[in-house]
């Protein structure tokens, strides 16, 4: 099946390339997208064009965060600070910080030379603006729970306290104080998340007012700013000449073009419409093997399935365990692509342990092992011997190549191994995201790329109070383990607690169905240098890229 899928994909790409040559591409018209050319085709302007997935969500860090924001923010917004590939602090909007003895009060000193792209000073009030707006449930921000370590944040989110009581204060325009309810050992890691990113008080009011996609009001404090936004087609970022570190920014412009699928992205790269096509299907590895364009990177991500605990019989742990044990992940990956690797963990396979330097998941026994015989017994014990009487469940997934292939294989395996029927429901990416957030699913595809370099980025999603908990999980024992790990300062003991929490959630209660981890297959023009990977996520970063001869 793997070979058949690969041949079909290669054929489709070839056909698509030929069609594109004759018919032209979709999206922005009149664009000669070879690196180093301007929009009207003249040489000289240092510009790259990046392919990205279909438009999802907005550009407001306090709003609904999805792929479009993540593409935009990496080049347009500066966090207070982040970590580089060496694990050292990279100061951005802040130039220094200090913390009190018990690690509950963090004070950040902002760069006085930092301004928004319209010249407005970047102040502490801009950071508080995002925090307060994110804590309004109407904003729909899935990252709001990462503000909960801040004093009174959770109570504000739940409507139990006024926004004015938030433990974030502007001591003056350039001094931001954040007070926590209790010590949080990974707090600095959280600062790269959208909810800790500034939004200009002058323009950023409500998440649905449209300010974020209007170039007149969507100002940026990073290396690039929004110059144009055409829904469902593209958006353009231009160099922010007012950026405090502008001398190190070599590109004049980055254009992101939206594509509905990976096949179209690969075709657009081949025809010169884009200069960077990230996260493509594995068949591209065969087509570009040995060429400088092909760049394979580790992605700190896990592809998995959410079973909705509010839907019968998925509320029965025996059923969830049976499904988990009946899936042959090795065979699944063989059929889906060479860029996948089977996993029974929730925490990403390629996430490093900061203390040991090894992969975190390799430092404990796997949460469970596949076992078809046991799976069949569990299903029978749950009242469905040989699948008899088992209701048909629907599996929602985005209509992307990898997810479609995965859905078909999982459907076939569950029918063959447990004699249960799964109905497949392909959805547009935005629809899939919205339906999952609303809890409108039986089984739903999930993919989580780490937001910061700590296992908590995964474990937090299954907490009872998590804004990303869409499947009805409420486990006090699990919550307590994760909460205990938050304040444990001994790295070895903290790691033990996190391994125990993952074992409970994934290997005992089976709240998710992990499938595989991935490598990212990227096509990049060899003339483009300086593209780096964000250590926390593995995603590509373009802020200091340049074009060489």
C-alpha positions as CSV (number, residue, x, y, z in Angstrom):
1,X,0.0,0.0,0.0
2,X,2.9,2.3,0.8
3,X,4.3,2.0,-2.7
4,X,0.9,2.5,-4.2
5,X,0.4,5.7,-2.2
6,X,3.8,6.9,-3.1
7,X,3.4,6.2,-6.8
8,X,0.0,8.0,-6.8
9,X,1.4,11.0,-5.0
10,X,4.4,11.3,-7.4
11,X,2.0,11.0,-10.4
12,X,-0.3,13.6,-9.0
13,X,2.6,16.0,-8.4
14,X,3.9,15.4,-11.9
15,X,0.5,16.0,-13.4
16,X,0.0,19.1,-11.3
17,X,3.4,20.5,-12.4
18,X,2.4,20.2,-16.0
19,X,-1.0,21.7,-15.4
20,X,0.6,24.6,-13.5
21,X,3.0,25.3,-16.3
22,X,0.1,25.6,-18.8
23,X,-2.6,27.2,-16.6
24,X,-0.5,29.4,-14.1
25,X,-0.8,29.3,-10.3
26,X,-3.5,30.5,-7.9
27,X,-3.1,33.2,-5.4
28,X,-1.2,36.4,-6.0
29,X,-1.1,37.3,-9.6
30,X,1.8,38.9,-11.5
31,X,4.3,37.5,-9.0
32,X,7.7,36.3,-10.2
33,X,8.6,34.5,-7.0
34,X,12.1,33.5,-7.6
35,X,14.3,34.5,-4.7
36,X,15.6,38.0,-5.0
37,X,13.0,39.5,-7.4
38,X,10.4,42.1,-6.7
39,X,6.6,41.6,-7.1
40,X,6.8,43.1,-10.6
41,X,9.6,40.8,-11.7
42,X,12.5,43.3,-11.4
43,X,15.7,42.2,-9.8
44,X,17.2,43.8,-6.8
45,X,14.7,43.5,-4.0
46,X,15.6,40.8,-1.5
47,X,12.4,38.9,-1.1
48,X,11.3,35.3,-0.5
49,X,8.0,33.6,-1.0
50,X,6.9,31.0,1.5
51,X,4.2,28.4,1.0
52,X,1.9,27.9,4.0
53,X,-1.3,25.9,4.7
54,X,-4.8,27.2,4.2
55,X,-5.8,30.3,6.1
56,X,-6.8,29.5,9.7
57,X,-7.4,31.9,12.5
58,X,-6.3,35.5,12.8
59,X,-3.1,37.4,13.6
60,X,-4.1,38.6,17.1
61,X,-2.0,37.0,19.8
62,X,-5.1,37.2,22.1
63,X,-7.4,35.6,19.6
64,X,-7.9,32.2,18.1
65,X,-4.4,30.9,17.4
66,X,-3.8,28.6,14.4
67,X,-1.4,28.1,11.6
68,X,-1.7,31.6,10.0
69,X,-0.7,33.3,13.2
70,X,2.2,31.0,13.8
71,X,3.5,31.8,10.3
72,X,3.1,35.5,10.8
73,X,4.4,35.9,14.4
74,X,7.7,34.1,13.9
75,X,8.9,37.1,11.7
76,X,6.7,39.9,12.9
77,X,6.6,39.8,16.7
78,X,9.2,39.9,19.4
79,X,8.7,38.0,22.6
80,X,10.2,39.3,25.9
81,X,12.9,36.7,25.5
82,X,13.4,33.2,24.2
83,X,16.0,30.5,24.0
84,X,18.5,29.8,21.2
85,X,19.7,26.5,19.9
86,X,22.4,26.4,22.6
87,X,19.9,26.8,25.3
88,X,21.0,30.4,26.0
89,X,18.6,33.3,26.6
90,X,18.0,35.4,23.5
91,X,16.7,38.8,24.7
92,X,14.3,40.4,22.3
93,X,11.7,42.9,23.6
94,X,13.3,42.7,27.0
95,X,17.0,43.5,27.6
96,X,17.2,42.0,31.1
97,X,15.1,40.5,33.9
98,X,15.3,39.7,37.6
99,X,13.4,37.4,39.9
100,X,12.8,37.3,43.6
101,X,14.1,34.6,45.9
102,X,11.1,32.3,45.7
103,X,10.7,32.7,42.0
104,X,7.2,34.2,42.2
105,X,7.9,37.8,41.1
106,X,9.5,38.3,37.7
107,X,10.6,41.8,36.6
108,X,11.4,42.5,32.9
109,X,13.1,45.6,31.7
110,X,12.1,46.5,28.2
111,X,14.3,48.0,25.5
112,X,13.7,51.7,25.4
113,X,14.8,51.8,21.7
114,X,12.1,49.3,20.7
115,X,9.1,50.8,18.9
116,X,6.2,49.4,16.9
117,X,6.4,49.6,13.1
118,X,4.5,52.9,13.2
119,X,7.0,54.5,15.6
120,X,4.8,54.0,18.7
121,X,6.9,52.9,21.8
122,X,6.6,49.3,22.9
123,X,5.6,49.5,26.5
124,X,4.7,47.2,29.4
125,X,1.0,48.1,28.8
126,X,1.2,46.4,25.4
127,X,2.1,43.1,27.0
128,X,-0.6,43.4,29.6
129,X,-3.1,44.2,26.9
130,X,-2.6,40.8,25.3
131,X,-2.8,39.0,28.7
132,X,-6.1,40.7,29.7
133,X,-7.8,40.2,26.3
134,X,-6.7,36.5,26.2
135,X,-8.3,35.9,29.6
136,X,-11.7,36.8,28.1
137,X,-13.2,33.4,27.1
138,X,-15.0,35.1,24.2
139,X,-11.6,35.7,22.6
140,X,-11.4,31.9,22.0
141,X,-7.7,31.8,22.8
142,X,-6.6,28.2,23.3
143,X,-3.4,29.3,25.1
144,X,-5.2,31.2,27.9
145,X,-4.5,28.5,30.4
146,X,-0.8,29.1,30.1
147,X,-1.5,32.4,31.8
148,X,-2.9,30.6,34.8
149,X,0.4,30.6,36.7
150,X,0.0,34.4,36.9
151,X,-1.7,35.6,40.0
152,X,-5.6,35.7,39.6
153,X,-5.4,34.7,35.9
154,X,-7.5,31.6,36.2
155,X,-10.1,33.3,38.4
156,X,-10.4,36.1,35.8
157,X,-10.8,33.6,33.1
158,X,-13.6,31.9,35.1
159,X,-15.3,35.2,35.8
160,X,-14.5,35.0,39.5
161,X,-12.2,38.1,39.6
162,X,-11.9,41.4,37.8
163,X,-9.2,41.9,35.1
164,X,-7.7,44.7,37.3
165,X,-6.5,42.1,39.8
166,X,-4.2,40.3,37.3
167,X,-0.7,39.8,38.7
168,X,0.9,41.8,35.8
169,X,1.7,45.4,36.4
170,X,3.5,48.2,34.5
171,X,5.8,49.7,37.1
172,X,6.6,52.2,34.4
173,X,6.5,52.3,30.6
174,X,9.5,50.1,30.4
175,X,9.2,47.8,33.4
176,X,6.9,44.9,33.5
177,X,6.3,43.0,36.7
178,X,4.6,39.6,36.6
179,X,3.6,38.0,39.9
180,X,2.8,34.3,40.1
181,X,0.6,32.4,42.5
182,X,3.4,30.0,43.2
183,X,6.8,29.1,41.7
184,X,6.8,27.8,38.1
185,X,10.0,26.2,37.1
186,X,9.4,26.6,33.3
187,X,8.0,30.1,33.4
188,X,10.7,31.6,31.1
189,X,9.8,29.0,28.5
190,X,6.2,30.2,28.5
191,X,7.2,33.7,27.4
192,X,7.4,32.6,23.8
193,X,3.7,31.8,23.7
194,X,1.2,34.2,22.0
195,X,-0.5,35.2,25.3
196,X,2.7,36.7,26.6
197,X,3.4,38.5,23.3
198,X,2.5,42.3,23.1
199,X,-0.3,43.8,21.1
200,X,-0.3,47.6,20.7
201,X,-2.8,49.3,23.0
202,X,-3.3,52.0,20.4
203,X,-4.9,49.6,18.0
204,X,-5.5,46.1,19.5
205,X,-8.9,46.3,21.0
206,X,-11.3,43.3,20.3
207,X,-10.2,40.0,18.7
208,X,-13.1,40.3,16.1
209,X,-12.7,44.0,15.2
210,X,-10.4,43.2,12.2
211,X,-7.5,45.3,13.4
212,X,-5.1,42.4,13.1
213,X,-5.4,41.9,9.4
214,X,-5.6,45.6,8.5
215,X,-2.1,46.9,7.6
216,X,-3.0,50.3,8.9
217,X,-3.5,49.0,12.4
218,X,-1.6,45.7,12.5
219,X,1.7,47.1,13.7
220,X,4.6,44.8,14.6
221,X,7.5,45.0,17.1
222,X,9.6,42.4,15.2
223,X,11.8,42.4,12.1
224,X,8.9,42.6,9.7
225,X,5.4,44.2,9.6
226,X,2.2,43.4,7.8
227,X,2.0,45.3,4.5
228,X,-0.8,43.5,2.7
229,X,-3.4,40.8,3.5
230,X,-5.6,39.2,0.9
231,X,-7.9,36.6,2.5
232,X,-7.4,33.0,1.2
233,X,-4.6,34.1,-1.1
234,X,-1.5,35.6,0.6
235,X,-0.1,38.1,3.0
236,X,3.0,40.3,2.7
237,X,5.5,41.2,5.4
238,X,7.9,44.0,4.8
239,X,11.1,44.8,6.6
240,X,10.5,46.9,9.7
241,X,13.1,49.7,9.4
242,X,12.2,50.9,12.9
243,X,13.1,47.5,14.4
244,X,15.8,47.8,17.1
245,X,17.9,45.1,15.4
246,X,17.2,46.1,11.8
247,X,20.8,46.0,10.8
248,X,20.8,42.2,11.1
249,X,17.7,41.8,8.9
250,X,18.8,41.1,5.3
251,X,15.5,40.5,3.6
252,X,13.2,43.3,2.3
253,X,10.1,41.2,2.2
254,X,8.5,37.9,3.0
255,X,5.3,36.8,1.2
256,X,3.3,33.9,2.6
257,X,1.0,32.2,0.1
258,X,-1.9,30.0,1.1
259,X,-2.3,26.5,-0.4
260,X,-5.0,24.0,0.2
261,X,-2.7,21.0,0.2
262,X,0.9,19.8,0.2
263,X,0.8,18.7,-3.4
264,X,0.0,22.3,-4.6
265,X,2.9,23.6,-2.4
266,X,5.3,21.2,-4.0
267,X,4.1,22.1,-7.5
268,X,4.5,25.8,-6.7
269,X,8.1,25.3,-5.6
270,X,8.9,23.3,-8.8
271,X,7.4,26.1,-11.0
272,X,9.2,28.9,-9.1
273,X,6.1,30.4,-7.5
274,X,7.5,29.9,-4.0
275,X,11.0,29.8,-2.6
276,X,10.3,27.8,0.5
277,X,7.8,24.9,0.7
278,X,7.9,23.4,4.3
279,X,6.3,20.2,5.7
280,X,5.7,18.4,2.4
281,X,4.6,14.8,1.9
282,X,7.4,12.2,2.1
283,X,7.2,11.4,-1.6
284,X,9.1,14.6,-2.3
285,X,12.1,13.0,-0.6
286,X,12.4,10.6,-3.5
287,X,11.9,13.3,-6.1
288,X,14.6,15.6,-4.7
289,X,17.0,13.0,-3.3
290,X,20.6,14.3,-3.6
291,X,19.5,17.9,-4.4
292,X,20.5,20.8,-2.3
293,X,16.9,22.0,-2.2
294,X,15.8,19.1,0.1
295,X,16.2,19.9,3.8
296,X,15.0,17.3,6.3
297,X,14.4,18.5,9.9
298,X,13.1,16.9,13.1
299,X,9.7,18.2,14.1
300,X,8.9,18.2,17.7
301,X,5.3,17.1,17.2
302,X,3.0,14.2,17.8
303,X,0.1,13.1,15.5
304,X,-2.6,11.5,17.6
305,X,-6.4,11.0,17.8
306,X,-8.7,12.5,20.4
307,X,-11.5,10.1,21.6
308,X,-14.4,12.1,22.9
309,X,-15.1,10.9,26.4
310,X,-18.6,12.4,26.2
311,X,-19.5,9.9,23.4
312,X,-20.4,6.3,24.1
313,X,-18.7,3.8,24.1
314,X,-15.5,6.0,24.2
315,X,-16.4,6.9,27.8
316,X,-15.3,3.3,28.6
317,X,-11.6,3.0,29.2
318,X,-11.6,-0.6,28.0
319,X,-12.8,0.6,24.6
320,X,-10.2,3.3,24.4
321,X,-7.5,0.8,25.4
322,X,-8.7,-1.8,22.9
323,X,-8.5,0.7,20.0
324,X,-5.0,1.8,21.1
325,X,-3.7,-1.8,21.4
326,X,-5.2,-2.9,18.1
327,X,-3.5,-0.3,15.9
328,X,-0.3,-1.5,14.3
329,X,1.7,1.8,14.2
330,X,4.7,0.3,12.5
331,X,2.6,-0.8,9.6
332,X,0.7,2.5,9.6
333,X,4.0,4.4,9.2
334,X,5.1,2.1,6.4
335,X,1.9,3.0,4.5
336,X,1.8,6.7,5.3
337,X,5.4,7.7,4.5
338,X,9.1,7.7,5.3
339,X,8.8,10.9,7.3
340,X,6.8,9.2,10.1
341,X,8.0,7.2,13.0
342,X,5.6,5.1,15.3
343,X,5.1,6.3,18.8
344,X,3.0,5.3,21.8
345,X,3.9,8.5,23.6
346,X,2.1,11.8,23.8
347,X,5.2,13.8,24.5
348,X,7.0,14.3,21.2
349,X,9.7,11.8,20.4
350,X,12.3,14.4,19.5
351,X,11.8,16.6,22.5
352,X,15.1,16.9,24.4
353,X,15.6,16.6,28.1
354,X,17.4,19.8,29.1
355,X,19.3,18.1,31.8
356,X,20.5,15.0,30.1
357,X,20.6,16.1,26.5
358,X,18.8,12.9,25.5
359,X,15.2,12.4,24.2
360,X,12.8,12.7,27.1
361,X,10.6,9.8,26.1
362,X,13.5,7.4,25.9
363,X,14.2,7.9,29.6
364,X,11.2,5.9,30.7
365,X,9.4,2.7,29.7
366,X,6.8,3.2,26.9
367,X,3.3,3.9,28.3
368,X,1.9,0.8,26.7
369,X,2.6,-1.9,24.1
370,X,0.4,-3.0,21.2
371,X,-1.3,-6.3,21.8
372,X,-4.1,-7.4,19.5
373,X,-5.1,-10.4,21.6
374,X,-5.6,-8.2,24.7
375,X,-7.4,-5.7,22.6
376,X,-10.0,-8.2,21.4
377,X,-10.5,-9.4,25.0
378,X,-11.0,-5.8,26.3
379,X,-13.6,-5.1,23.6
380,X,-15.5,-8.3,24.5
381,X,-15.3,-7.4,28.2
382,X,-16.8,-4.0,27.3
383,X,-19.8,-5.8,25.7
384,X,-18.8,-6.0,22.1
385,X,-17.4,-9.5,21.4
386,X,-15.8,-9.5,17.9
387,X,-17.2,-6.0,17.4
388,X,-20.8,-7.1,17.6
389,X,-23.2,-4.3,18.6
390,X,-20.4,-1.7,18.4
391,X,-21.8,1.6,17.1
392,X,-20.3,3.2,14.1
393,X,-18.0,6.1,15.1
394,X,-17.1,9.0,12.9
395,X,-13.5,10.1,12.6
396,X,-13.0,13.8,11.7
397,X,-9.7,14.8,10.1
398,X,-8.3,17.6,7.9
399,X,-8.4,16.9,4.1
400,X,-4.6,16.9,3.8
401,X,-2.7,14.0,2.1
402,X,-1.0,12.6,5.2
403,X,-4.2,12.8,7.3
404,X,-6.3,11.2,4.6
405,X,-3.8,8.3,4.2
406,X,-3.7,7.9,8.0
407,X,-7.5,7.8,8.3
408,X,-7.8,5.1,5.6
409,X,-5.2,2.9,7.3
410,X,-6.6,3.3,10.8
411,X,-10.1,2.6,9.4
412,X,-8.9,-0.6,7.7
413,X,-6.9,-1.8,10.7
414,X,-9.8,-1.4,13.2
415,X,-12.2,-3.2,10.9
416,X,-9.7,-6.0,10.3
417,X,-8.5,-6.3,13.9
418,X,-11.6,-5.5,16.0
419,X,-14.4,-5.7,13.4
420,X,-15.6,-2.2,14.2
421,X,-16.6,0.4,11.6
422,X,-15.2,3.9,11.5
423,X,-16.8,6.4,9.2
424,X,-14.3,8.9,7.7
425,X,-15.2,12.6,7.6
426,X,-12.7,14.8,5.8
427,X,-13.0,18.5,6.6
428,X,-11.4,21.8,5.6
429,X,-8.6,22.6,8.1
430,X,-10.5,25.5,9.7
431,X,-13.7,23.5,10.0
432,X,-11.8,20.6,11.6
433,X,-10.2,23.0,14.1
434,X,-13.5,24.7,14.9
435,X,-15.5,21.5,15.3
436,X,-12.8,20.0,17.6
437,X,-12.8,23.1,19.8
438,X,-16.6,22.9,20.1
439,X,-16.4,19.2,21.1
440,X,-18.4,18.2,18.0
441,X,-16.7,14.8,17.2
442,X,-16.5,11.2,18.1
443,X,-12.8,10.7,17.1
444,X,-10.8,13.6,15.9
445,X,-7.3,14.0,14.4
446,X,-4.9,16.1,16.5
447,X,-1.4,17.2,15.9
448,X,0.5,19.1,18.5
449,X,3.8,20.8,17.8
450,X,5.6,21.8,21.0
451,X,5.2,25.5,21.8
452,X,8.1,25.6,24.2
453,X,10.9,23.2,25.1
454,X,9.4,21.5,28.1
455,X,7.1,18.3,28.3
456,X,4.5,20.5,30.1
457,X,3.5,21.8,26.6
458,X,2.0,18.3,26.1
459,X,0.9,17.4,29.5
460,X,-1.0,20.6,30.1
461,X,-3.4,19.9,27.2
462,X,-5.0,17.0,29.2
463,X,-5.5,19.0,32.4
464,X,-9.1,19.4,33.5
465,X,-8.8,23.2,33.3
466,X,-7.0,23.3,30.0
467,X,-8.5,25.5,27.3
468,X,-7.3,22.8,24.8
469,X,-9.1,20.0,26.6
470,X,-11.9,19.4,24.1
471,X,-12.7,15.8,24.9
472,X,-14.1,15.9,28.5
473,X,-11.0,14.7,30.4
474,X,-11.3,15.4,34.2
475,X,-8.8,13.4,36.2
476,X,-7.9,14.8,39.6
477,X,-5.0,12.4,40.1
478,X,-3.4,13.4,36.7
479,X,-4.0,17.1,37.6
480,X,-2.2,16.7,40.9
481,X,0.8,15.0,39.3
482,X,1.2,17.7,36.7
483,X,0.7,20.4,39.3
484,X,3.4,18.8,41.6
485,X,5.8,18.8,38.7
486,X,5.2,22.6,38.1
487,X,7.0,23.5,41.4
488,X,9.5,20.6,41.7
489,X,13.0,22.2,41.4
490,X,14.9,18.9,41.3
491,X,15.2,18.1,37.6
492,X,15.3,14.3,38.1
493,X,12.3,14.2,40.5
494,X,10.4,16.5,38.1
495,X,11.1,14.2,35.2
496,X,9.8,11.3,37.2
497,X,6.6,13.1,37.9
498,X,6.1,14.0,34.3
499,X,6.8,10.4,33.2
500,X,4.3,9.2,35.8
501,X,1.7,11.7,34.5
502,X,2.1,10.6,30.9
503,X,1.9,6.9,31.9
504,X,-1.4,7.6,33.7
505,X,-3.0,9.5,30.9
506,X,-1.7,7.6,27.9
507,X,-1.0,4.1,29.3
508,X,-3.7,3.6,31.9
509,X,-6.6,5.9,31.0
510,X,-5.9,6.1,27.3
511,X,-7.2,9.6,26.9
512,X,-5.5,9.9,23.5
513,X,-4.5,7.5,20.7
514,X,-0.9,8.4,19.8
515,X,0.1,7.4,16.2
516,X,3.4,8.8,15.1
517,X,6.1,11.5,15.3
518,X,7.4,13.2,12.1
519,X,10.3,14.6,10.3
520,X,9.7,17.6,8.2
521,X,10.4,17.5,4.5
522,X,11.2,21.0,3.3
523,X,12.2,22.5,-0.1
524,X,14.3,25.6,0.1
525,X,16.2,27.5,-2.7
526,X,19.9,26.8,-2.2
527,X,20.5,30.6,-2.6
528,X,18.7,31.3,0.6
529,X,20.9,31.1,3.7
530,X,20.3,31.8,7.3
531,X,17.0,30.0,7.7
532,X,17.1,28.5,11.2
533,X,15.0,26.2,13.3
534,X,13.2,27.3,16.4
535,X,14.6,25.0,19.1
536,X,11.3,24.6,21.0
537,X,9.3,23.5,18.0
538,X,11.5,22.6,15.1
539,X,9.7,25.1,12.9
540,X,11.6,27.2,10.3
541,X,12.5,30.8,11.2
542,X,13.2,33.4,8.5
543,X,13.8,36.6,10.4
544,X,17.6,36.6,9.7
545,X,17.6,34.8,6.4
546,X,19.4,36.3,3.4
547,X,19.8,35.6,-0.3
548,X,23.2,34.8,-1.7
549,X,24.5,34.6,-5.3
